[in-house]
Amino acid sequence: MGKIIEYIPGILIVPFWVLGFLYAVLLPDTIYYAFGIYFDMWFPILETFWGYVIVGLLFAVPLLNIGLLFLLLLQSFIVLAKFIFGSYDPSFHGFITMYPACMTIVVLVLTLLDKD
């Protein structure tokens, strides 16, 4: 996380933290849809309060957390691509799901443009 924050310009730090907090709040729902859409495994318990406990336990498993991060980043890029090409009309949760892909793109572009 520290490496990512180093590359973010000062003006984007506040939106980075606010959207990161909203993404964390909606994380069980996001994982619910990621598992359901990509693996056809629907776990309704992820939409309850216990979803936070389960997600915390899933991220505590050493190699599983890396797989979940890649799954969530892949889902974010797919949702962003569907939105850009016009086949997706997102809700609030859809916009929050696009957050990791948008921040990754913004940070990479700003890093490439700012070669000091």
C-alpha positions in Angstrom: 0.0 0.0 0.0 2.9 2.3 0.8 4.3 1.9 -2.7 1.0 2.8 -4.3 0.5 5.9 -2.2 4.0 7.1 -3.1 2.9 7.4 -6.8 -0.4 9.1 -6.1 -0.3 12.9 -6.5 -1.3 14.8 -3.4 -4.6 16.0 -4.9 -5.8 12.4 -5.3 -5.0 11.2 -1.8 -8.4 12.1 -0.3 -10.5 10.5 -3.0 -8.2 7.5 -2.8 -8.9 7.0 0.9 -12.7 7.8 0.7 -13.3 5.4 -2.2 -11.0 2.9 -0.5 -13.3 3.0 2.6 -16.4 2.7 0.5 -14.9 -0.3 -1.4 -14.1 -1.9 2.0 -17.7 -1.4 3.2 -19.0 -3.0 0.0 -16.3 -5.7 -0.1 -18.5 -8.7 1.0 -21.1 -7.8 -1.7 -18.4 -7.4 -4.3 -16.9 -10.8 -3.4 -20.4 -12.3 -3.5 -20.9 -11.1 -7.1 -17.4 -12.1 -8.1 -17.8 -15.6 -6.9 -21.2 -15.8 -8.4 -20.5 -14.4 -11.8 -17.1 -16.0 -12.4 -17.4 -19.3 -10.5 -21.1 -19.7 -10.2 -20.8 -20.0 -6.5 -23.5 -17.9 -4.8 -23.1 -17.5 -1.0 -26.0 -15.4 0.3 -24.3 -15.2 3.7 -21.8 -12.8 2.2 -24.6 -10.2 2.0 -25.2 -10.3 5.7 -23.2 -9.0 8.6 -21.3 -12.3 8.8 -20.0 -11.5 5.3 -17.4 -9.2 6.9 -16.2 -12.0 9.2 -16.0 -14.5 6.4 -14.1 -12.0 4.1 -11.7 -11.3 7.0 -11.1 -15.0 7.4 -10.6 -15.5 3.6 -8.1 -12.7 3.5 -6.2 -14.2 6.4 -5.4 -17.3 4.4 -1.9 -16.7 2.9 -2.3 -17.7 -0.8 -6.0 -17.3 -0.9 -5.8 -13.6 -0.3 -3.5 -13.1 -3.4 -6.1 -15.0 -5.5 -8.9 -12.9 -4.1 -7.1 -9.7 -4.9 -6.4 -10.8 -8.5 -10.1 -11.8 -8.8 -11.3 -8.5 -7.5 -8.9 -6.5 -9.7 -10.0 -8.6 -12.7 -13.6 -8.0 -11.9 -12.9 -4.3 -11.6 -11.3 -4.1 -15.0 -14.1 -6.1 -16.6 -16.8 -3.8 -15.0 -14.9 -0.8 -16.2 -14.5 -2.1 -19.7 -18.3 -2.9 -19.9 -19.0 0.6 -18.7 -16.7 2.3 -21.2 -18.0 0.3 -24.1 -21.6 1.0 -23.2 -23.1 -2.3 -22.2 -23.3 -1.6 -18.5 -25.3 1.0 -16.6 -23.8 0.8 -13.1 -25.4 1.5 -9.8 -23.5 3.0 -6.9 -22.0 -0.4 -6.1 -21.0 -0.7 -9.8 -19.1 2.6 -9.6 -17.4 1.5 -6.4 -16.5 -1.8 -8.0 -14.6 0.1 -10.8 -12.5 1.9 -8.2 -9.4 -0.4 -8.2 -9.2 -0.4 -12.0 -9.6 3.4 -12.2 -7.0 4.0 -9.5 -4.6 1.6 -11.1 -4.9 3.3 -14.5 -4.6 6.8 -13.0 -1.6 5.9 -11.0 0.1 4.2 -14.0 -0.6 7.1 -16.3 0.6 9.7 -13.8 3.7 7.7 -13.1 4.5 7.4 -16.8 3.9 11.1 -17.4 5.9 12.2 -14.3 9.3 10.9 -14.9 11.5 12.9 -12.5 
